[in-house]
Amino acid sequence: MKKSCDIVVIGGGGSGLVAGCRAATLGKKVIVLEKDKNLGGGLNMASTLRTFGSQWQKDRNLPDTTMEFMRNRMDECFWRLDRKLAKNVIQGTGKFFDWFTTICPKEILDDFYVGRYVFDEEDGPLGPQSGGHHEGVRGKGSGRVFVEVCAAKLQELGGEIITQAVTSEIVTADGAVTGVVATIGGEQVEIECSAVILACGAWIRNEEFVRQHYPKLGEAIGYMGESPHMNRNYTGDGLALAEKAGALMDTENLTIRMMGPMTMCRSRVMGDMANSAYSIYVNKNGERFVCEGSQLRMGVFNSGAVQLEQPEGKAYVIFDENTLRATIEKQENHPKPQMAMPFGASSFPTSLEEAKKDVQAGLDAADGKCFAADTLDELAEKLGINAEGLKQTVADYNEACVTGEDWDCYKPKEWLVPMNQAPYYAVAASLGTDGAFGGIMIDPNMQVKAAAGGLVGGLYAVGDIASGRFLNMAGIKMQYLNDMAFAVSSGFVAGTAAAK
C-alpha cells in the first residue's frame, strides 16, 4: 500500500502533535504515525511550563525576566550550548503560545491564568498556566489541553493521525528524506513525503541501550515500577531510524533525570519523614549515603542522582519514636526547602498520638512500603538489608548525636537526635525518573545534523529525543528549559521550518 503527503510526523506525543498541527495550519498535508493506541505521551501528565515573550504575557503587563533567566541558565551550563538554538527555543515558547491562542476554543483559553513553572525560583517567567502540578483546566493539565486541541485542529485541517502504526524506516536519497515505511494494521505501507519530523519520545525502556550508556540505571530499573515517565513505548525507536537515515548521533550528552527518595505511601507522616532532618537514609548495606534530608537542599532530581549510585538504586528512610517526636515538636525550627517541592512540602500533625495513628494506616496497608519493628535486627530482616550494617550505622549515628559532630554525612548539630526508642520505623524509598533525553543532534531549526557533515534534508527531531538544550554533567542534567516547554517550542519551530 502506498500513500503520500507533505510531512510525516513519527510520534503522536505532545511535540509531534504540535509540529504536525503547526505545519497543517501553514497549509501542509500531514500524517502522524503513533505506535501506541493513545496520543499525547508524557505531555498528558505535564501542567506548568515556561513561556517567554508572548503577547499573552505582554497584554497582562507581566515582567520580562528572559535575559536574567537565560544568563543564569547559560552560566550553569558554562556556555557550552548552542546560543542560536537556545534563542530559537526560548523565543519559540512565546510564539507557540500566541499561535495556540489562535486555534484554541475560547472557553478553554479563558481558563489559563498567570503563574510560574512548578520548579522555578524568582527569575522564572510569570506566564500562562493551568492549575497545579499534574492537574489543570477542566481537570486536565495544560499538556493534555495542548494535545487535545492540536490533535483536533490537525484533523479538522485534513491531517491524518494513525495510531498503532510502527515505523521501520526513513527512506532517503542523496542525503534527503523521500518517505517512510511503516506497518499499519498488519500491512506494510510506504508513504512518500518531503519531510519527516521525529518525535518518538525517550529511550528509557530500551534495556540494552540503558545498560550500555547508564549501567547504574540498568541495575536499578527493574526495581522502579511503572510510571508515566517509564512508558513502555519509550524504547528509543527514533534513534535507530535517525542513525540509519544518516543523522549525527550524540552519545556524550545522553542523560537521565532521576527523582528520589520517593516515599509516596498510605501514611502521609511516614512519607514525609523522608524530608525530616531527624531521619536517616540507608542503602541495602544498611549504610548512610547522604546528609538527610537531601531533597530539602538539593531538590528531588539531584537527590535522586545520589540515590541512583546506591546498590540497585534502593534506599530506606529510617526513624524511631524519638526522632518522630522530635520532628513533631521541632516543626517550627525544621529546615525549610531550599529547592521547589513539587510534591508538596512536609506537614506533620501537632501531636505524637495523631502522628502514630497516621503511621499505623501505612503499616496496615501492608503494601511493602511501610515497616515497623521492636529491634533493628527485626527491621533489617523485614527490609531485606544488612542487619549488622544497619546496627553499626545507628550506633555511629547515635554517637554523633552525643558528640554533636556527624563526620559521616555532616548533618548540623541541631538536627542530631538519637535513635534509641522503639519501635523503629522504615519507609522503602523508590527511585523515580522524569525521563531519558537526547541522542540526535539538531540545528537551531530542529533540523537533524548529518554524520557526513551538513544537514539531513527534510529530517527534523523534537522533544525528548533531541539533543542540544542540556548537558550531561557527571550524570546530572543541566538545562535551560524544562521538558514540556521544549516539547511545544521545538514542535512549533520544527513544524514551521518543515512547512517552508
N, C-alpha and C positions, 0 to 999 in steps of 0.2 A: 504494500500500500504506500502511496506517495501523497504528500501534502506540501503546501508552500505558504510562506508568509514573509514578512519583512524581518521580524525579530523573534527568536525563540528564547524564552527565559527558562533556565533549568533550575527549578526550585520555587515552590509556592509559599515560602515564608514571607516575612514582612518586607525584607529588602527586595525580593523578587517581585512581589505584587506591586510595590511602589514603582519599581523600574518599569514593569510592564504597563501599568496604568499610565505613568507619565508618558511613555512612548506612544501609547494609544491616543492620549489627548493631543499629541502632536501629529496625528493622522496616520500612524503606522499600524499595520496588521500584525498582531501579537499572538503568539501561542505560549502559554505557560504549562510546563510539564512538572508535575509534582508526584514523587514516588509514593507518598503516603495517601491515605484516603481523606485526610483533613488538611486544611490550609492554615497558614499562619506561623507554624513553627514556634520558636522561642518568643516571638513578639506577642503572642497571645497572653503571655504571663507578665509583660512589661507595662509599667504605668507611667513613670515620670521620665522626662527627657530634658536635655539641654537644648535650648534654641537661642540662636544669636542673630540679631539684626533684622528680625521680621517686622513687617508693617504692623502686625498684631501687637507687638511689644511697643512700637513707636506710638501707636494710637492710644495706648494706655500710659504713656509718659514713663515707662519703666527705665531705670538706669541701665546704660550700656556698659557692661563690665568686660566686654570681649577682649580688649587689649591687655588688661590686667590678668584676666583668666589665662589667656594663651601664653603670655610671657611667663607666668608661674608654671604652667604645664610644660612648656618647652624647656624651661630651666631644669625641671625634674627629669626630663629626658635628655639632658645635656646637648640639646640642639642637634641631635643625630637623626631626626626625622625630616622628611622632605617638606620644606616650608610651603611649596606651591600646592602640594597635596593637602596639607593642613588648611591652607587658606580656602581651597575649594570645598573641603568637607565642612569647615566651620560656617562659611557663608551659605553652604548648601542646606544647613539646618533651617535657617530663616526662609530661604527660597522655597524649601519643601513645604513649610507650614503655610506660607502665604498661598502657594498653589493648592494645598489641601483645602483651604477655606473656599476655594472656587468650585470644588467638587463635592464638598461635604454638605449633607442636609442641614438646614439652619437649626432645626431643633436639637441636633447633636452638637453642632458647633457652639451653640449658646451655653452648653454645659461646661465648656472649658473655662478655667479660672487661672488666676495668677499664683504661681508657686515656684519652688525650686526642685531640682533633681534630688532624689532621696539621700544621696551621699554627699551633697555639696556643702561647702562652707560658704563664707560670706562673699567670696569672689565669684561664686557660681551665678549664672544669669537667672533673673526672675523672668519666667515665661509661661507659656500655656501648659497647664497640667490638668489631669482629670482624676482627682481623688488621691487616695493614699497608695502605699506600696502594694502592688498587685491587685488593686481594685480601683474603679473609677466611674466614669459616667455610665448611668443606667446599669450599674452592676458590672461594668466592664472596664478594664484598664484602657488607657488611650492606645496601647499597642493593638489590642483587639479591635478597637474602633478603626484604626488605620487599616488593618487587614480587611475588615468587612466593607468599609467604604471603597477602598481601592479595588477589591475584587468585584464588587457590584458595578462600579463605574467602568472597569475594563470590559466586562461582559456587555454592558449597555452600549459600548462603543464598537462592539463586534469582535472583541478578542475572545479567544478560547482558553479555558482553564481545564486541563485534563489531569485528573488525579489517577493514582496508581499506575503511573507511567514511568518506566525505568529507562533512563538514557544510557546507552552503551558507547556512544562515540560522537565526537565533534568532528565533522568532516572538514578538511581544509584543502586548499590548492594554492600553490605559490605563496604560502605564508599568510593566507587569509581564509576566514570561515566561509564555507559554502552550504553547510547544512548540519543536521544531526540525525543520528539513528537512535530510535527508541523502541521499546516494547510496550505496546498499549493493548490491553485486553488479550494478551497472549499472542498478539500479532506484531511482527516487525514492521515499523513504519519509518520511512525516510522523509524527512522534512527539509525542503530547500529553503534557505534563508540567507540574508546578507550579514546578519549579526546574531551573536549568542551572548546572553548575559548569564554568567554562572552565579547562582545564589543558593548553593547547595547546603549551606549551614556548616556546622562544626564537624570535627573528626573524633570526638571523644569516645565514641562507641566502636572505633576501629581498633580492635585489641592489638593487632600486630603493629600498627603504626604507633600506638600509645607506648607499647613496651619498647619500641625502638628509640623513640625520642624522649619519653618520660618514664623510665623504668620504675621510679618510685610510685607513680600513679598506677602503673601496671600491676604493681604489688598490692596496691590498696583498693583498686577499683571494684574487685569482687565483693568487697565488704560495704560498699557505699549505698547500695539500694537504688531504687528508682526515684527519679525526679524529673521535672520538665527540662532541666538542663542536661539530663542524661538520656534524652530522647533516643530510642533505639534506631531512629533514622539518621542519626548524626554519625555516619560512617565515613565521611570524607570522600564521597564519590567524586566530587568535583576536582580533587587533587589529581587523581589518575587521568581524568578526562582532559584537564588542562595540560598536564605534562605531555600526554600523547599528542596534543594539538600544538606543541612547541613552546609552551609557556616557560618563563623563567621562574623556578621554584625557590621558595625561601625556607630554609631549614634553620637558619641562625636565630630567627626571632619567633619561631613557633612557640606558643605559650598557652598555659592554662591558668585559670584563676580559681584557687581553692577557697573554701569557706570553712571555718571551724573555730572553736569546737561547737558543733551543732547539737543542742540538747533539748529539742522540742519533745515534750512528753506530756503525760496526763496530769502532771503536777507542775503548776507554774513556779512554785518555790524551788523544786529540785532543778527545773530547767534554768531558772535564774541564778542558781548557785554557781553556774559557770562564770558569771560576771561578779561574783563576790570575791573581794580581795582576801577573804579569810579561808577560802577553799584552796586545795592544791590540785594540780593536774598530774596524772601519771600515765605512763605508757604500758605496754604489755609486760615489760620487765619490772613494773612497779616503781619506776624511777620518774622523778620530775624532769621536765624538759624546757620550761619557760617560767618567767615570773607571772604569777596569776594576778588579776585576770587579764590576759593578753588582749582580748577584744577591746577592753576599755582604752588601752593605749594605742594599739596597732590597727584596730579595725578588724572586721570579720575576715577580710581577704588575706591580709598579711599574717594574721594569726593562723589562718588555715594553712598557709605555706609552711609554717613551723610544724603544725600537726602532721602534714604530709611526710615529713622527714622521719617520723616515728615508725617502728615496725608495723607493717600492714596499715599504716595511717590511723591506728586506733589510739584513742585517749579516753580517760575516765576522770570525772570530776569527783574528788573525794572530800568529804567533810564529816563532822560528828556533831553531837548535840551542843558541844561547847562552841564550835565555830558557827553553827546555825544561830545560837543565841547571840553571839557577837554581831553577826550580820544584821539581826533584827534590832538589837539595842543601839548599834552604832550607825544606823542608817543615815543620819544627817551628816555624819563625818565620812561616809563611804566615798571612795574616789569616784569622780564623775567621768563619764565617757569623754575621751579626747578626740574620738572619731564618731562619725554619724552611726547611729544604731538602727539599721533599717527594720529589724525585727522587734523594736521597742526596747527602751531602757528598762533595767531591772526595777521591780517594785515588790517590796516584801510586806507581809502582814505586820501588825503592830504588836502581836503577842506570840510567844513561843507555842502556846497551845493552838492558836489558829494556824500557825505555820505547820505544825506537826499533823494537823488534820488534813491539810492540803497535801503534805508529803505522803500520807497514808493512801490517798487517792491514786497517786502514782504507783505505789507499791502494789495496791490491789489490782491494778491493770494487768500486772504480770505479763508485760509485753516485751521483756528483755531490755528495757531502758532504765528502770529504777531498781535499786537494790538496797538492802539494809542487813546488818549483821551485828552480833554482840561482840565479835572479835575480828581483828584484821585478818587472821587466818581464814575464818569463815567467809569474810567479804571477798578475799582474793580467790577463794575456791569458786564462789558464785560468779565472779567476773572472768575466771579462767586466766588469771595473770599470776606472775611470780610472787608467791606469798612472802618469801624471805626478802625479796627486793622491796615489797611494799612495807613490811615491818621496819626495815632499815631506813627507808625513806622517811617514814613517820617519826622514827626515833631521832633522826638527824634534824628533821624539821622542828620537833619539839625542843631540841637542844638549842636551835637557832632562836626559838621564841624566848628561851631563858636568857641567852646572851644578847639578844637584840640585833644579831648580825647573821643575815642569811647569805652565807658565802656560796651557796649552791645556785640560787637564782636571783639574789639581790633584792628581795622584797623589802620595802620600807619597814622600819621597826614598828610603826604604829599599826601595821596590818598583821603583825605576827601574833597569832593567838593559837595556843597549843591544841592539838587533837588528842584528848585524853579522857573523853567521856562517852561511853557507848550510849546508844547504838551508833555504829559507823554507817555512813551512807555513801552511795556512789551513783552516778549517772553515766551511762555509756554515751560518750560524745562522738557522734558520727562525723565523718568528713564529707563536706559538700563541695559543690563547684557551680560556677555560673557559666562554664563552657570552656571550649578549646578553640584557639584562634590562630588564623594565619595560614600561610602556605603558598599563596600566589602573589607574585609581585605585580603591582599596578602603577600606572602613571597618574597624574593629577585628575584625569577624566575617567578613572577607573578602568582604563583600557589595559589589557594584560601585556606585560613586557615579554619579549621573545627571548628564549635561551640563546639564540643565534645573534642577538642584538636587535635593537629597534622594538617594534610592537607587533603582536599578532593581529592582523587585520580583522576588525569586526568582533573581537573577543573581549569581553569585559568581566570583571569579578567584583562582587559586592558582598557586604555583610561579613559574617564571622570568618569566611574562608579567605578573605583578602588581607594581605599584609600591608603595613605602611603607617598605621596610626598608633602603633605601640612598639615597645622594645621588650625583649626578654632580658631582664637584669637579674642574674643569679636566680632565675626561676620566678621572679616577680614581674607581673605585667604592669609596665609603666605606660600610660596612655594620656592623650589629650582630650579624648571624647569617649563617653560611655557607649555601650554596645547598641542600645536602642537608637540613640541619636545618629550613630554611624550607619546603622541599618537603613534608616529612612533617608538620610542625606546621601549615602553612597548610591542607593537605589535611584534617587531623584537625579543625581549627577549622571549616572550611567544611562538611565533612560533618556535623558536629554541628549547626551553625546551620541548614543547609538541611533537616535532618530534623525540625526543630521544627515 
